[in-house]
């Protein structure tokens, strides 16, 4: 059942929480996605089946949460995640971050490492506002964003275009994780499809090389795309989680 949390910043965000044993699992979704996606639903079923505590949420401007998507930024959404973890969970959690949720997970881990027991990144996309959007823009697109404060881009996942704002780009630059030391003092599993057209394999390799972790592994899945939601891919997410929780 959907419940709502008011964050310290005054944003009202939607979440679903399942009671169970710890360490709990927290699912952090991607850019313009929500907590009703196939990976989140699969993990909710898995948590119910195994008796594991589980939390999923919609960042502000996403899904059932209040606010407009275009008003949000990486800093806002990571603050939403931290508020939910602080208020709605107990003890260290295993974070499962999909795409942008992978970046959010890393920001959570950097800010509150004592609350993180492990991390599973699924096509993790740290720093994508700089290395994806801004780097991929033409000079004309950069001018449009700078002068008008926004640009609409077609989406493969939605009938509506993505509106990318100057605030998103500028705020993202304040939350980069690959340009300074990144300590992850817990086990990390990264899952990445080789056919992912949104998050290149070399981003996963860069994160693997950059982060400092006592137990960090990357699994490449040949032919898997960015959704990473086929039955085989969902099974791999479960396997990674089971391994971290067993350890």
Secondary structure, DSSP 8 states (H G I E B T S, - for coil): --EEEE-TTS-EEEEEEE--EEEEEEEE--TT--TTSHHHHHHHHHHHHHTEEEEEE--TTSTTSSS-GGG--HHHHHHHHHHHHHHH--S-EEEEEETHHHHHHHHHHHH-GGGEEEEEEES--TTHIIIIIIHH--HHHHHHHHHHSEEEE--SS-SS-EEEEHHHHHHHHTT-SSSS--B--SEEEEEEETT-SSS-HHHHHHHHHH-B-SSEEEEEETT--TT--SHHHHHHHHHHHHHHHH-
